Each structure stands twice: as C-alpha cells, then as structure tokens.
Amino acid sequence: MNDRLEYLREKTSKLTTSPGVYHMKDKTGHIIYVGKAKNLRNRVTSYFCRSPDHTPKVAKMVEHVYDYDFIVTDSEYEALVLECSMIKQYSPKYNILLKDDKGYCYIRISDEPYPRITAEMQKKGGGTYLGPYTSAYVAKQAVTEANKMFALPDCRRKFPQEIGRGRPCLNYHIKQCMGVCTGCISQEDYNSLIDEAVEYIKSGSMKSVEKLTEEMNRASDELDFEAAARLRDRINAIKRAAEKQKIIEDNMPDADVIAIAKNSGQACAAVIVYRGGRLTDRAEFFLGDDDSEDDLLEGFIGQYYSNGREIPREVITEELPESAELLEQLLRRRAGKAVSIICPKKGRDARLLALAKANAGEYLSIRVGRTGREIIALEELASVLGLEKIPEYIESYDISNIGSDAMVSGMVVFENGRPLKKAYKKFSLKTVDIQNDYASMAEVLQRRFSRYLDDEENDEGFKRLPDLILLDGGKGQVNAVAPVLSQLGIDVPLFGMVKDSRHRTRAIATGGGEISVTEKKAAFMLITRIQDEVHRFSITYQRARHKNEAYSLELTKVKGIGEKKAQKLLMKYKTKAAMKEASAEELAAAAGVSGDTAEQLYRVIQEL
C-alpha cells in the first residue's frame, strides 16, 4: 500500500484537463513510468482512485510512485511525440522496453578487384556494408540467393591472381558459377553483375526482374541472343527462388507486418519486413504482458520506429491501436512520406499476419516452455470469445449417468493449453434424483464455487478462480449455470461446447446462440481436446462408480451386510482383486461384523 496516496490524490484533483505527458517518480526521483493523456486529470486520477482495477504491473508501479511531474502539450499528437522521446531518453522501468536476444548481421561487398558478397556478424575490414539485419538467417539467405541467381563465385580463390590457374570447380560445370577462374568474363562485366546482385538484395525481386527484362528485350532487339538468353535464365532463377521462398506478389508495397503473442506473464512481438516484394528481415522482441493488447501494440510501434529504423509505406497489424491516427501522423513525420497502419481481415495481408503471429508464438514458446500452437490457440480462443485476457486457466465440466443411476460430473483443468491433472475434480450428484443435465450442471457449479468462497477451504484446486468455464453442452446448460454464478458473485466467462450428430465439437454456445470456431484452427483443436478430455474423465468416473454400486449391491445380499458396511469395505479395498486377497478375519475387522458373517462374506467375494 502506498502511504503517499492521499497526497497524490490531492495533487491530481488540481490537475489540468489539457493533453500532455506525465512521468511517475520513485523515492529516489528516478522516472519509473512515462505516459500520455488526452485529459491529464482523468488519466492520472485513474492510477490513484479509491477503487482501482489495475493490472498487476500497474498496481506494482503505483505502489512505488512517490510523486509525478507533467508537461502540458497543445494536442494529443504532441503528447505522443513527447512520450516516445521521453521513453527513449529515460528507459522507465514500467514502460515497454524492447529486448531481443540477438546481435546484428551485415551483408558485406568486399573492395577487391573482383568483389565478393558475404554475410558477416560484425563489420570487419574494408568494403561496403548493407544492414544491420536483425535476423542472421535472413541475411545469409539473401547472400546465398544473390550468389546463386547471378552465378557469383563463393570459393576461396583470389582474383585476378588465380585466373587461368587450375581447373574450374563443380559449381562451374553445373552452371551455378560463371567461372571467373577460366577468364571468360571481364572485370568490368563482373562488377556490373555485382551491382545487379546488390540491387537485387536491396530492392528485391520486383525491381530486379523489371530491370533484367528491359535488358533482355534490348539485347534481343540488338540480336545479341546469347546475352538475352543469359538474362532470361537469370530472370527465371529469380522467379523460381520467389516461388520456393514464398516471396509474395510483386505488387505489394513495402510493409512491416507486426503480431504479438502472449502467455504466462510475457509477450513477444514479431516483425516481418517486406521490401521490394520480398522478405528482407525479421525480428522478435520480448515485452511485458500486463498491458492490454492495445497498449502493448501502441507502445511497441512508438518505440520500434524511434531508433532510426526504416519506416515503410504500410504497417500491418492484427488490431488497430486506439491511437492509430496519431501513430500514423508520427510515422509520417519521421519518414517524410505517407504511412498507413492497416488491419486486414482476409487476403494476402491477413496471411502475412498469420505468419508473423506464428513466428511470435514460436519464439515465445521457447521462453515459456509451451509450443507455439498452444500459445496461438489460447490467443485465438480469447479473440473468438471476446475475452479481455488470455484464458490461461480453463475449467471444463461434463455430466455422465446411466439413466438416473450413478449420476456424476467431472471437472478437468487446462493450464496454458495443457491438462493439469492434479487439479481435476469428481462430483457425485446429491440433490438431483432423476436424470436432468441442466439441474445437475447447476448443482455441480454451485458446489464448486461455494467451496471457492468458503474461507475454511484449504484445497488449492478450489481456491483458484478460472479465467474461463466451458460446459459440455449447449445454451441450455449455460442458461442453467449463469444464474448460479451470478448469485454467488462469480464473474468468470461462461460458455458451452456444442457437438454435432457424430459427437464431434461443432461450435461454442452462449446463453443466446452459438459462435463458430471452425475457422480458427488452433482454437478449434484446443476446444475439441478439452471436450474430449472432460468427457473421458467423466465417463470413466461414472463407469467406476456404477461398477462399485453393482458390487456393493452384491455384498448387501450377505445377511448382516447393509449399504453402509458395504461402503466401508469398498473404501478399505479399492478394487475387487484387493478385496479377494483379504482374509475372513480382515474382512470382519473392516466391516465390523462377526466371524460367521465374515466367513459368508468371504465366500461371496470369492465367487464374484
């Protein structure tokens, strides 16, 4: 608890309603958070109000605020510019700070008479360098492509010293090297090819193909068919590489594709960079996860383009940040050209977003020990259900019975996309005497969350509130349970899992309809897995319970053995095999019966 709250509230009550930037300070005077606001008083008041609803990160930040300062601006746009500048200057502890675990890679064009193109992890020696590239893989791939398409040598021979010495290598014979060592190409022509290769690396396939096509047509018009054939082969090589590497349509403008994956208190932003119609770089950054998706994206974009990075014509994102227009203004000012932030829902750009999302999920999976598919599944599930946060802890319930006998329910738990079997629970119906799935589901949920509210409850599985509840059933089950949760004051998203006629997952049920999940493949597979698991767990318990009841019925046929004594025996000996191994004396002690009754009981058990 911050003992300065009263002072901070009093100070905030006098704050201006103008736009501006505020920066929170700790006891030492260090700036620990920088934020912008359209209305300074309203925004800052939200931190120090008497009934806050903060995320864990914000709550922790507020605990350390000793004082704050502010700067009034003329507009919200100026506030955004100033916020980005101050975050870069002070690197506040509670702002998003971009961190990646990689160094940088460069593409080097050596300054030799016959230059070579290579990928280097750092600048060393003379020559011209392209980059830096965040992804060493992308830089090496670009070098490999360029050397192959323009048939450049990648051997260790020194030119022109070794021209004409020794036989050409295998690459020359399979037409992957022009054969500088044979002396068949002049230094001037070689350097011209190097220029074309560098232009290809810089501009991508689109401009290279256009330029080479012009040269080919010109050579053909001049009846230089040999040169035209070489250019034709080079164009075809570029096009084949484009298809192999899934290089996108040549008419795509320069763009950065940004997606964020979240799980287990962390988030990862992936950026895929397209220039000249091809993927030229990619990068991943780990962020804090306590902010909302909108705050994460807004903060990331503001910082990512504040470090001198090239700003493309388009920034493609999953969602439009609330301040998208202000961010566009900021990027246009920095880039000196038109910049658009777009949020495609289908088509080519949506496919690129899916690729970026998969990359973010895979990198985050390494950090949090989950698979990329599990991370994406939870994000898709949150999106399709309209949840405010990722459902990391999910409880699912199913009812199983044979008529009105052995009516039971199973509760399974999935944590971060995986079964948490130690948290599974079994329920035997107590208040429902006849088959009624709606009433049974209501009873089970009432009992489960009554134990959550019980101050004396010490079972950790009951004392944790889930992020999402999934019932095996449709809107009838949802409508039966919703009033129970409301009456208990439990505010947890509640949905049903609907099956088709073949008992396969079909949709998600709300209290008033259904939500299709078939288009979200990862989420659909997760829901199917949860539904299959809760059904398996419930029916296994129901069958065991039914078998025990049938077994108990056989035991009560022995004179002197009633239902309670039969239950004592079943509690003592969990299986039929264990009970058969017990002696008459041990059975007498367990059931509390005489020796004659125990002997008769022993004979009955051996015959079962």
Secondary structure, DSSP 8 states (H G I E B T S, - for coil): --TTHHHHHHHHTT--SS-EEEEEE-TT--EEEEEEESSHHHHHHHHH-SS----HHHHHHHHT--EEEEEE-SSHHHHHHHHHHHHHHH--TTS---B-S---EEEEE--SSS--EEEESS--SSSEEEEEES-HHHHHHHHHHHHHHTT---SS--TTTTTTSS---HHHHTTSS--GGGT-S-HHHHHHHHHHHHHHHHH-HHHHHHHHHHHHHHHHHTT-HHHHHHHHHHHHHHHHHHHHTT---TT--SEEEEEEEEETTEEEEEEEEEETTEEEEEEEEEEESSS-HHHHHHHHHHHHTTSS----SEEEESS--TTHHHHHHHHHHHHTS--EEE--SSSHHHHHHHHHHHHHHHHHHHHHT--HHHHHHHHHHHHHHT-SS---EEEEEEEEEETTEEEEEEEEEEETTEE-GGG-EEEE-SS--S--HHHHHHHHHHHHHHHHH-TT---HHHHS--SEEEEES-HHHHHHHHHHHHHHT----EEEEEE-TTS-EEEEE-SS-EEE-TTSHHHHHHHHHHHHHHHHHHHHHHHHHHHHHHHHHHHTTSTT--HHHHHHHHHHS-SHHHHHHS-HHHHHHHHT--HHHHHHHHHHHHH-
